[in-house]
Amino acid sequence: MWTYWYCVSLEKQLINPTTIDGRYEINGILVDSVGGFWNFIPNTSGTFEICYYPIEGSIVDKECKTIVVSPALDVNFTLSTSIDSLCIGDSRTITLEKVGTTGTGNLVSFQWNSGETTAQITAASPKLYIGKAFDEKGCSDSISYLNKIRQNKVSLG
């Protein structure tokens, strides 16, 4: 048996790689019995068994594969400065973090629209920061943060 990992959030579909005639079942439910054309789009977490039965063969001739569909990865961010907007010249740290037990493991890589590839970046510019995190099996999620910088107030006497 082979095991495939899929992330629900990626909405991947498994397409039958062969056009061999036979009977195909997913978790015991018939999905095709003619030409071998079918696809499977997992929309929930779980383990799915896909079996092929040759037309001329018996039940013992079946070939099965296991697909493990992992929960969608969910990331969020924390801020080093919680005030809504910063003064010119100030900055804040944005850190990507995994939410609870989502995904298939620890976060292993990161991408930001500003070019950084670490979990934590320093945001000093007034702009939209978009961070994307990946876990050990390749599941990913992204989140954005709008960094607001306000002009320093000047008091006219």
Protein Blocks (a to p, Z undefined) as FASTA:
>chain_A
ZZddddfklopacddfbfcecdddeehiafbfklopacdddfbecddddddddfklcfkl
pccdddddddddddddddfblcfbdcehiacddddddehjehjbdcfbdcdfkopacfbd
cdfbdcddddddddfkopacdddddddddddddddZZ
